[in-house]
């Protein structure tokens, strides 16, 4: 039985009306969905419960289990911090969605009341220019009726101040029309934090690994008491505002011909314990082969290490991937992959590390001096390290040259060394037991020999995956400070801010100065020209006013 399809009208105006109606319904559905997410994300009951538990723990912190209690308190404060930031981010998304429809009212989240700024902070009055004539009738007989003052908390290194933006009101004596300059712009709607303060907050949390509760303690010591919830609200809203730049960096990274890929663990808060989640990084760095593209790092977060995550990250990308031997990349290398197979390039730093651990003379000597058990020093491992080091010597001489020159030198100098290394490894493997540590280290290379020899066919390939490891270094440093992420949304937010901060660092730009300038300009900046705010363009466009 054939389905009966209602015919579309032939009239163009009727078709337009039908399309407009469908668009309106889609906008309303999107707005309602955003409101539902905002209500769910607000989780007032969960936040109230956490605050109650925190208050109880604080009353008990001088009991017999003081050390354990303080640790639990820190954990709950971090979880509360991420919940507050989630709610702020979803609230803005709902407000943005409802602006496109007149029938759906935006969800308004109840925010904790903020105390007035301390009176002892100096005030700087910024008076908006008054009109010289009435905009309604052109009359010049204006008289001041009063003024509205908007206070924005701003920070100068080691000094705090409140900027008072004054908007004077005037009435026209000719036509009685009242006029006033528009309200000042805030990167966070209804925000009270200045862009420099927001940049410091984000950089301290994600660039200097200082959780918001520790920052709040420092602010209080400096005479500016601000609660962790108040700060978390600003972090969530700022992350939402910076999302367009994250997408631009993502597109730039995925336009690369060659990427460095790696991942590392990141604990995330669960119901009664912490789970082991993952932060993934993909680095575009064309400088070793004199590429024109600026360097950038793209971070992603996932709750586990399944291979579906890198496949999703690189679903539309093909090129050369420098990575370790993680099996999850396997489907990316499949010959029939669409749009095209990814070419695997091995990391000699990983291979060398396995031999170096078996030939670490200094480590063995230290253990013997302390009376500890020291493993054997294998001459085969020592020779393997020396053979691989000879390849590193060749690479140091060609780093920064274009791909053609690099390839010519490698075919002349590195190719014979690689052939000798392969023959030598094969000979040594035949003399070793299958389960010997040296056999495992040798098999790591021989089983992936095509990936390790990729550099002899393409001058863009690097010898190591160190670019990705350097980009990930911020995560292990952070783990020692903040211990874990408060939620999955907190991990995703960390990936966004790590992307922005590490990309700025790769381009020799001060991340905090860059974030401050971007937060001051991004909402009023033309959407089609947002690429001007990216770190590499920001640095070159106005170096005199930037701190790099």
N, C-alpha and C positions, 0 to 999 in steps of 0.2 A: 504494500500500500504506500503510495507516494504521499509525502508530507505536503500539506497545503501551506503555501507561502503567501502571505499577504503582499500584494503588489505595491511597490513604492510609487508615490505620486510622480507624475510627469512634470508638474509645475515646479520651476526652480525655486520660487519663493516658499512653496510648501516644503520642499526638500531642505532648504535652509532652516526653516522653523523646526522641522523634525530633528535636524542635526543639533540645533541649539538646545532643544529640549533634552536630547540624549546627553549632551555635554553637561547640562545643568544637573541632571540626575547623577552623572558620574562624579561631579564635584561634590554634591551633597553626600553621596556614599563615602567618598574619600574623607570628607570633613567629619562625618559621624564616626568613621573608623578611627581617625586620629584622636577624636575626643575620647573614644573608648580606651585607646591606648594610654591617653593622658590620665584618665581616671584610674586605670589599673596600675600605672606606674607610680601614681601618687602614694598608693599603699599607706594611707594614713594610719591604719590600725597597726601595720607592721612597724612603722617608724615610731609610733607612740609606745608600742611594746618594747622596742629596743631602747628608747630613752628611759623607760621605767627600769629596765634591767641594768642600764648603765648607772642610774641613780642608786640602785640597790648595791651594786658592786662598789661604788665609791664609798658608801657608808660602811662597807665591810672590808675595805682595803687594808685596814690596820689590824686585821685579825690574824689568825695563825697561818692562813694560806695567802699571805699578802703578795708574794711573788707571782704565784699562779693567777691570782685574781687580777693583778695589774696586766698580765698578758691577755687574759680574757677581755678585759676592758678595752685594750688596744684593738683587739680583733673586732669587737662589736662597734667601736667607733669608726673603723675603716669600712665596715659593712654599711653602717648608717650613712657615711659620707657618700658612697656610691649610690645608695637609694635616693638621696636628696638630689644628686647630680642627674640621675635618670629622670626624676620627676620634672626637673627644670627643662631638660632637653625635650621631653615629650610634650610638655606644656607649650613650648615654642612651636613645635611641629604642628600641634593642633590649631594654634592660633594662625599659623601660616596657611593651613588648609581651609579654615573657615573664612578667610578673607576672600576666597574665590566664590562664595555663595552668600546670599542674603537671607536664607531660610534657616541656617544652622548657627546657633549661638556657640561661641567658643567656650570651652571648659575653663573655668578659673580655679586654679589650685590655691588652697589656703596656705599661705606662707607664714613661717614664724615671724613674729613682730621683731623688727630691728630697732635697737636702741639708737637714739640720736647720736651724731658724731660728738666726741668729747669737746667741751667748750675750750679746753686749753690749746687745741690745735689752731695754728694760725689760719686765717681766712684770706684768700686772694680774690678780690672782686674783679670779675671780667664783665664789663658792661657792654651789652650788645649795642651796636650803633643805632642811635635814634633816628627816625625819619625826619627829613628836612621839610617835608610837606605831607599833607594828608593824601594817602593813596586813593581815597574814595573821590574827593572833589578837587584835589590839588591845592587846597588852601594852606597857608603858612602859619596860621594862628593856632599853634598847638600848645596845650598845657598838660603838664604831667599829672596823672591821677594816682599813681602808685607804682609798684613794681612787684614782680614775682621772682623769687630767688630759688634756684635749683642748686643743691649742694652735691658735689661729686667728690668722693674720697680718692685722692691721688697720693702717690708716694714718690719721693726723691730719695736716692740712696742715703740711708741713715737719718732721714728727716721726713716727717709726715706733714701734710697740709690738706685742708679742705678748700676746694675751689668753688667759689660762689659765682655762678653764672646769673647775672641780673638781667631780667627782661622788663624794661620799663614800659608802662602803659601811658598812652597819650590819647587825648580826645581832641577832636577838631572843633574849634569854637564856631566855625562856619556851618558845619553840617552835623555836629554832635557825634560823629563816627569815632569809635574807640579803636585804636590800632596798637599792636604790640608785635615785636619780633617773634618768630617761631621758637618753640622749645628746643633746647640743645639736643644734639644727637647722642645716643648711647648705643654702643655695640650690643649691649644686653637691654632689651626693652624694659622700661621702668628701672633700669640699672642705676646703681649708686657708685659703682667702682669705675675709676678712670682706666684708660687703656694701659698705661704703664703699670698700674697696680695689678690688673688682670694678667699682663705678660709676666710679671714677677711671680704671681701665684702659680701660673702654669709651668713656668720654667723651673721654679723651686721644686714643684711636685714631680715633674717628669724629666727634667734635665739635671736636677741636683738631688733627686730621690728623697725629698722631704715631704712626708705625708701632711695633710692639712691640719691634723690635730697638733703636730709639732710646730707648724707655722703659726697656728693660732696662739700657742703658748708664747712664741717669740714676739708676736705682735702685742700681746697683753703686757709683756715685760717692757715694751717700748711705749706703753701708755695708750694703746689702741685696742681695746677688748673687742674681738669679733669671734662669734661662735663658729665651730666647725661646720654646722649646718648652713650657716650664712655663706661661708666660703665655698662649700660644695655646690651650692645653688649657682654661684658665679662660674665655677668650673664647667658644669654641665651646659650652661647657656653659651659660654665662650667656645666650647667644643662644637656646639651646633653651628655657631657663626663661622667657624673656621673650616667646616666640612667642604665647602666648594674648593678651597685650596688643596685639601687632601685628594679630592677627585682629579684635580689638574695634575698633581704629582703622580698619581696612579697612572693616568693616561701617558704621562711622559716616560715613566719607567717601563711600561708595557709597550712602548714604541721602540725599545732598544733592540739591537741586533744580538746582544749578548747580555746575560744576567748572571749575577752571583746569587745563589739561594742557600738559606740555612734556617735553622729553627733552634729554639731553646725552651727549657721548661719555665713555667711561671705558676706558682701555687695560686689557687683560687678558692675562696671561701665556699664551703658546702654546709650542709645542715649541722653536722656534729664534728666535722674535720675539714681539712683542706684537700681538694683534688689537684692533680697535676695537669694543668692546661698547657697550651703552647703559644708562643709568639713566633711568627714566621717573618722573615725579611727577604726582600728581593732588591738587590742593589744594582743600579745602572752606573757604571763608572768607565767611561771610554777614554780616560786620560792615559792609561798605559799604552794604547795604540794610537794616540794623537787624535782621538775622535772629537768631533765638534760639539757633541751633546753634553750639557752640564751634568754633573753627578747628582744622584738622588737615591733615597732609600725608601722603600715601601714596606710597611709593617701590616700584618694581619694577625688576628687572634682566633684561636679555636679551643674548644674544650678538650680535645684529644689530638692524637697524632696520626689519625687515619689518612691514607693516601688520597682520599677524596678531597682533602683541603687544598693541597698544592695543585691538583687537577682543576679545582674550581678557580683558584687564584689565576692560573695561567690558561684558562679554557680557550681564549681566543689568541693566545700568543704562540709564536714559534720562533726558534732561533737557537742560540748556543746557551746552555745552562751549565754554569760552573757550580758544582755541588759535591757533597760527600756521597757515600754509597747507600743512602737511605732508600729502602725498597719502595717507598711510596711514590717515588718519581718514575717507577718503572713504566707505567702506562703512558707517560708523556713521551717516552722514547720509542714507543711502538711504531713500526713502519707504516701502518695504516691509519695513524692518528689524523684527525681532521682538526684544524685546517692543514697541518703539516707536522711531521715528526719533530720533536725537540732533539737537538744533538747534545749528547752528554760529553762534558769535559771534566776529566778527573782533577783531583786536588793533590798535588805532590806534598803539600804541607801535612795533610792527613796521613799519607803513605809514609812520609819521613818520620812522623811522630811515633808510629808503631815500632819502627826500628830504633829510634832514639831512646825510647823507654827501656829497650833491652841492651843499650850500649851507653847508658848514662853513667860515666865513670865518676863524675862529681857526686851524684846522688848516692852511689854505692859507698864512696869514701866517707860521706857524712854519716851514713847509717853505721858503718863500722866504727867510726870515732865515738858514737854514742852507745856502742855496745849492742846495737839492734841487728836483727837478721837482715843481711843484704843479699839480694839475688846475684846471679852470675852475670858477668860482662861477656857477651858473646862477640868474638872477633868478626863473625859473619855480619852481625847487626852493625858493628862499627864500620865495616867496609861499605855496607849498603848506604849508611848515612853519608860517607865520603863521596860515593858515586852520585848520589842525588844532589849533594852540595855543589858538585861540578856543574850541574844543570842550572842551579840557582846563580852561579857566577856568570853564566852566559846571559841569563835574564836581566841581571842588574845592568849590564852594559847596553841593553836595547830597550829598557823601560822608557816610555815616552816617545819612541820613534813610531812612524806610521806602520800600518800592518804589512805593507809590502817589504819594507826594510827588515822588519822583525822576522818575517818568514824566510827571507834570504839567508839571514845569519843563522837561524835555527837549522835550516837544511844543510848548512855548511858545518856548523859546530855541534849542534845538539843532536842531530840525527845519528851520527856515529856513536855518541855517548849513550843514546837510547838503545841502539842495537846491541851494544856491549852489555848494557844493564840487563836487557831481556835475556840474553844468552847466559849471563852469570847467574841471574835469579833462577832460571830453569835448571841449571846445573846444581845449584845449592839445594833446591827443593827436592831433587832426586835423592839427596843424601840424608834427608831429615825424616823423622817420624811424622805421620799425618797430623797428629795432635800437638806437635811441638809449637810453642809460641812463635818461633821464627817462621815455621811453615805457614801459620795463619797470616803473618805479616806479608810474606811473599805472595801468597795466594790473593791477598787483597789487591795487589797490583796486577798480577798475571791474568786474573779473571776479568779485569777491566782494562786490559792493555789498549784496546781500541780507543777508550775514553782518554787514557793517559797520553796517547800519541796524537790526539786531535790537534795539539799545538803545532805539529809538524806539517799540517795541511792548511791551517788558518792562522794568520798573524794576529787576529783579534783575540784569540784565546790566551788566557793567562796561565801561569804555572800553578797558581794556588787559588784557593777560595777565601783568601784572607780579607778581601774587601767586605764580604758578608760577616765574617767573624768580628771584624772591627766594629761594624754597625751594630751588632748584637751585644757588644760589650756593656752597653748601658743597662741591659736587663739584669745580668748577674750582679752588677753593682747595686741596682735598685732592690734586688731580692734581699740583700743584707740590711736594707734600711726599712722598707715597708713590709717585708715578710711575705705578703701575698696580695692579690687583688680581692676587693670586697665582693665582686660579682662578675658575671660574664659581661655585662654592659660596661663595668669598670675596665675589664680587659680590652674590650673593643675601643673604649675611649683612650686607653693607654696606647693602643696601636696608632690611632690618629695623631696623638700628640708626639709620640716617638717619631713618626714619619716626618712631621714638620720640623722638629728640633734637630734630628739627625741629618736631614737634607740641608738645613741651614749650616750645620757644622761642616758638611762635605764641601760646601761652597764658600768656606771661610767667612761666614757671616755670623755675627753675634746673635744667637737665637732670641735672647730676651729683647734686644733692641729691635730686631726685625718683627717679633710678635707685637711689641708695643705700637709700632708704626702701622702694621697691618690692621690691628684691632681698632685703631683710630680712623682708618680710612675705608675698610672693606665694605660696609653697608652702603656708603654713598658712592662707591667706585662703580663704574659701568660694568655690567655683567660680562659683556663681550671683551673687556680689557682686563679681566682679573689676572691674566698671566703676567701683567706688569708687576704684580705683588709677589710673585714667586721669588725665592731667595736669589737666584742667579740674575734675574732682571732687576730686582730691588737694589742689589749691590752696584750694578753698573749704571743704573739710571740717575742716582743722585748720591754719589759717594761722599760728597762734602757734608751731607746732613746725616750720614749713617755712621755707626760705630761697628767696624768689622773686626 
